[in-house]
Amino acid sequence: MYAEDIHLRPGKLSGKMFEMRLWLDQYCFEPSTFSCHDQSFGLLVSIKFRVAQEARAFAECFDGRTDRSSGALPGDLAERSRTGGFLRGRAKV
């Protein structure tokens, strides 16, 4: 499993979940688990993927944190990420 953590300010969860669902559907990515926890700064959203490339692409788009030690994105995913081919979810949260 490849985990992603995204930090959100209070009140931003529903809008960000909508953006994430659109993005996941657009690229046919399917996370295996999703959880949300209250933290002192707001919310910590944790999403796990079975496929490393999907986790890294998701982290790139949504400013998530992942283990990048497993290498670069493969060609097509890396190119879409660099050129903005992914629906950008980088709105300030």
N, C-alpha and C positions, 0 to 999 in steps of 0.2 A: 504494500500500500504506500501511496505517496500523498502525504498530508499537506494541505494548504491552510494557512491561517490568515484571516483578513480582519483588520480592526475597523470598527464602525462607531461613529458617534451615536448617542441615543436618538431615536426617532428616524434613523436612516435605514433600518433593516428591511422594511417592506419594499421600498424603492430599489434597493440594491439587489434584493432577491429577484425582483422582476427583471432587472438587467442581466443577472447571472443566468436565469432560466432562458431568456432569449438567446444569449450567447451559447449556452450549452446545446440548445436545440438547433441553432444554426450550424454548428460544427458536429452534431450528433455525438457529443461527448456525454458519458453517463457516469457521474460520480457514484461511489459505492456507499458513502455515508455523509451525513450533514449534521452538525450540531452547533448550538449557539449558547454562549455562556456570558453572563453579566460579569464585567470587570470594572475596576475603579475608573478607567478611561471611557467606558461605554460598553461595547459588545465585542466579543471575540467569536468570529464565525470560523468553524473548522470544517473543511471539506476534504474527503479522501477519494483518491482515484486509484484504479488498478493499473493504469498505463502512465508511465513516467512522462512521456511527451505531452499527454493531455494535462497532467498536473502542472508542468512547466508553462505551457501555453496559457492556462488559466491564471497562474500566478503573474505572468507578464501582463495580461490584460487587466487584472483586478488588483494589482499591487500586493499580491499575496507573498507569503514566505514559504519557500520549499527547499528541499535538499538539492542543490545544483551540482553536487559532486558527481552525478551520474552522466555528465556530458552535455553537449549542446543539443539544441532542438534539431531534429532531422530536417533535411532540406526544405520541404514544402512548409512545414510549420514555422521554421525559422524565417523563411522569406515572408510569409503572411504576417508574422509578428513584427518584423523590421519595417515593412512597407505599409502597415496599418490595415492589412487585409483582415485582421480580426476586428470585430465590433468592439471598439474601445469602451471599457467600463471605468475609465479613470476620472470620472467626475469627482470633485471634492466631496468627501463624506464627512 
